Amino acid sequence: MDIDSHIAALRLAGSRLSYVAAAADLDADVPSCPGWTMRDLVRHVGGIHRWATRYVGEARVEVIDEDLDELVGGWPPDQELLAWFAKGHRKLVATLAGAPAELECFTFLEAPSPLAMWARRQAHETSIHRLDAELACAATTGFAAELAVDGIDELLTAFITRPGRGPRADLPTSLAVMPTDDGARWIVRFDADGCRTERVAADADATVSGSASDLYMWVWNRPSIGEVVATGNASVLESWRDTVHIRWG
């Protein structure tokens, strides 16, 4: 996916999240984000959108050392929350769309350029959280295969492979991820130093297969709509569930 495709995915995911939240009780629990209500989810994503907008819009190279509640200057009252969310979402989309290709700013994941990183990251941040909103309302929809494959790739090759951040294993183990509706293949190898991901098909200690959409949900530790077939060493699969959690920090 290119930058324009990521921006389009961000636009769609934010609109869907807003629509689902508007039909829900803000006090509704979000089962895929334990301890969060719909209110917390909308606040979080709206705050992240404003955080990302500052980096891109200001071409900021210094890290923003603020909590989200400080960054947003206080949360809006419930009756204004969705309008506040929509405003921040629109501004992020416009900021990314208007940013120069040669933008230089802070990044935290490997990408071809800072603009590419922020567009991709916000597309998947918002897409996964729109799924969380749907799960709170038992109205889950899937993802286009292209977006899902790209989201799996971001997590496996960029997020969990960061030094000191990814899952580890006392003894070397491996996990293969194999979409049934796309030719993309990954193998993640774990050891005491962390993990490494290759975009290859290879034998592994455990394998997960299913549609790209369902695997996108699975690798992000969300319930899948369809069947994900898991085979091989059960401890590798359990370790994934226990250790792969991406949190604000």
Legacy VTK file of the C-alpha trace (Angstrom):
# vtk DataFile Version 3.0
C-alpha trace
ASCII
DATASET POLYDATA
POINTS 249 float
0.000 0.000 0.000
1.183 3.533 -0.735
0.687 6.727 1.270
-2.538 7.690 -0.517
-3.995 4.232 0.147
-3.127 4.484 3.831
-4.745 7.906 4.073
-7.875 6.543 2.391
-7.948 3.647 4.878
-7.545 6.088 7.767
-10.417 8.199 6.465
-12.702 5.186 6.165
-11.775 3.645 9.521
-12.265 6.894 11.423
-15.654 7.474 9.852
-16.739 3.936 10.701
-15.501 4.227 14.296
-17.406 7.478 14.713
-20.578 5.932 13.259
-20.396 2.895 15.553
-19.657 4.991 18.635
-22.585 7.306 17.886
-24.952 4.330 18.004
-23.485 2.984 21.244
-23.595 3.785 24.937
-20.389 5.584 25.884
-20.354 3.495 29.071
-20.348 0.240 27.070
-17.392 -2.025 27.839
-14.875 -2.665 25.062
-14.080 -6.377 25.516
-10.913 -6.314 23.395
-9.460 -3.473 25.504
-9.991 -4.625 29.109
-10.918 -1.812 31.449
-11.950 0.552 28.663
-15.393 1.882 27.860
-16.448 3.262 24.498
-15.732 6.703 25.930
-12.150 5.686 26.707
-11.703 4.257 23.227
-12.958 7.389 21.465
-10.808 9.591 23.684
-7.735 7.455 23.060
-8.045 7.417 19.279
-8.944 11.105 19.161
-5.892 11.871 21.291
-3.620 9.730 19.123
-4.890 11.545 16.029
-3.949 14.886 17.577
-0.572 13.522 18.683
0.225 12.324 15.150
-1.023 15.581 13.634
1.474 17.553 15.717
4.432 15.515 14.513
3.445 15.724 10.855
1.943 19.208 10.810
4.789 20.797 12.774
7.527 18.660 11.160
8.482 17.993 14.752
11.684 16.070 15.354
11.588 16.230 19.166
9.590 13.660 21.132
6.355 14.998 22.648
6.792 14.297 26.342
3.157 14.608 27.408
0.376 12.250 28.390
-2.612 12.258 26.052
-4.791 14.163 28.516
-2.132 16.893 28.684
-1.668 16.890 24.930
-5.372 17.397 24.174
-5.791 20.032 26.886
-8.609 18.196 28.650
-11.293 15.831 27.423
-14.545 17.215 26.042
-17.874 16.488 27.745
-19.787 13.467 26.472
-22.205 15.509 24.383
-19.272 16.998 22.440
-17.037 13.925 22.301
-17.940 12.607 18.850
-17.749 16.034 17.226
-14.348 16.492 18.880
-13.238 13.098 17.555
-14.445 13.878 14.034
-12.662 17.234 14.016
-9.351 15.663 15.012
-9.777 12.852 12.504
-10.454 15.285 9.656
-7.436 17.391 10.606
-5.135 14.370 10.660
-6.352 13.214 7.242
-5.883 16.707 5.811
-2.460 17.109 7.421
-1.180 13.823 6.018
-2.670 14.526 2.596
-1.053 17.977 2.489
2.355 17.029 3.884
5.383 17.171 1.572
6.895 13.898 0.450
10.261 15.047 1.831
8.836 15.643 5.326
11.351 15.185 8.138
9.933 14.484 11.595
10.112 12.048 14.498
9.304 8.414 13.721
9.399 5.202 15.737
8.961 2.430 13.161
10.933 1.441 10.081
9.394 2.907 6.904
10.459 4.305 3.528
9.921 7.864 4.824
8.509 9.695 7.848
5.314 10.489 5.939
4.918 6.847 4.929
5.364 5.738 8.540
2.770 8.120 9.950
0.205 7.415 7.223
0.590 3.656 7.665
0.624 3.758 11.456
-2.494 5.914 11.710
-4.337 3.795 9.140
-3.793 0.683 11.254
-4.176 2.391 14.625
-7.598 3.576 13.557
-8.576 0.381 11.736
-7.860 -1.865 14.717
-9.662 0.488 17.062
-12.706 0.685 14.796
-12.779 -3.098 15.202
-12.658 -2.589 18.973
-15.649 -0.240 18.735
-17.547 -2.837 16.697
-16.697 -5.584 19.170
-18.251 -3.456 21.910
-21.471 -3.452 19.884
-21.317 -7.031 18.571
-21.361 -5.654 15.018
-17.987 -6.749 13.668
-17.006 -6.311 10.029
-13.906 -7.564 8.275
-11.071 -5.863 6.426
-10.064 -5.689 2.789
-7.289 -8.207 2.118
-4.803 -5.553 0.983
-5.206 -3.554 4.193
-5.110 -6.693 6.330
-1.900 -7.986 4.732
-0.296 -4.586 5.197
-1.375 -4.484 8.841
0.007 -7.944 9.530
3.266 -6.885 7.916
3.507 -3.693 9.988
3.090 -5.598 13.233
5.395 -8.490 12.346
8.215 -6.591 10.636
8.144 -3.171 12.304
6.462 -3.254 15.717
7.551 -6.439 17.449
11.069 -6.422 15.994
12.038 -3.151 17.708
15.060 -3.700 19.991
13.976 -4.476 23.532
10.254 -4.304 22.675
9.241 -7.617 21.146
8.413 -11.026 22.623
11.217 -13.355 23.677
11.646 -17.090 24.235
14.060 -18.930 26.498
14.529 -21.535 23.769
14.434 -20.653 20.050
10.955 -21.060 18.568
9.144 -19.835 15.477
5.712 -18.900 14.181
4.574 -18.932 10.547
1.718 -16.664 9.435
0.032 -17.735 6.191
-3.015 -15.984 4.668
-5.115 -18.310 2.561
-6.308 -15.534 0.231
-2.954 -13.870 -0.437
0.534 -15.042 -1.275
2.216 -13.098 1.535
4.127 -15.243 4.047
5.991 -14.453 7.248
8.026 -16.417 9.762
8.794 -14.911 13.159
11.729 -16.395 15.070
11.931 -15.884 18.824
14.891 -16.321 21.158
16.266 -14.814 24.353
17.276 -11.604 22.539
13.870 -10.865 21.015
12.392 -11.703 17.634
13.160 -11.377 13.947
10.712 -11.577 11.052
11.326 -12.703 7.493
8.883 -12.396 4.611
9.289 -16.013 3.511
7.438 -19.304 3.619
9.268 -21.724 5.903
8.643 -24.539 8.332
7.943 -23.315 11.866
7.169 -24.645 15.318
3.637 -23.281 15.003
1.560 -22.003 12.100
-1.551 -19.856 11.846
-3.559 -19.686 8.637
-6.835 -18.127 7.577
-8.072 -15.182 5.564
-5.875 -12.087 5.681
-8.673 -10.251 7.483
-8.928 -12.888 10.193
-5.159 -13.138 10.593
-4.946 -9.344 10.903
-7.333 -9.606 13.840
-5.503 -12.627 15.265
-2.003 -11.146 15.263
-3.351 -8.020 16.960
-4.956 -10.257 19.592
-8.534 -9.492 18.598
-11.296 -12.076 18.071
-11.528 -13.177 14.448
-14.774 -13.349 12.496
-13.881 -16.485 10.568
-11.724 -19.462 11.354
-8.030 -19.163 12.058
-6.367 -22.588 11.954
-3.531 -22.893 14.464
-1.254 -25.916 14.340
1.988 -26.978 15.951
3.476 -26.064 19.312
0.658 -24.716 21.474
3.066 -22.902 23.782
4.196 -20.662 20.910
0.592 -19.666 20.243
-0.112 -19.112 23.942
3.010 -16.990 24.298
1.818 -14.773 21.436
-1.483 -14.211 23.206
0.282 -13.440 26.476
3.077 -11.170 25.257
2.059 -9.298 22.094
0.192 -6.236 23.271
0.796 -2.771 21.826
0.125 -0.010 24.335
0.455 3.759 24.451
3.688 4.773 26.078
LINES 1 250
249 0 1 2 3 4 5 6 7 8 9 10 11 12 13 14 15 16 17 18 19 20 21 22 23 24 25 26 27 28 29 30 31 32 33 34 35 36 37 38 39 40 41 42 43 44 45 46 47 48 49 50 51 52 53 54 55 56 57 58 59 60 61 62 63 64 65 66 67 68 69 70 71 72 73 74 75 76 77 78 79 80 81 82 83 84 85 86 87 88 89 90 91 92 93 94 95 96 97 98 99 100 101 102 103 104 105 106 107 108 109 110 111 112 113 114 115 116 117 118 119 120 121 122 123 124 125 126 127 128 129 130 131 132 133 134 135 136 137 138 139 140 141 142 143 144 145 146 147 148 149 150 151 152 153 154 155 156 157 158 159 160 161 162 163 164 165 166 167 168 169 170 171 172 173 174 175 176 177 178 179 180 181 182 183 184 185 186 187 188 189 190 191 192 193 194 195 196 197 198 199 200 201 202 203 204 205 206 207 208 209 210 211 212 213 214 215 216 217 218 219 220 221 222 223 224 225 226 227 228 229 230 231 232 233 234 235 236 237 238 239 240 241 242 243 244 245 246 247 248
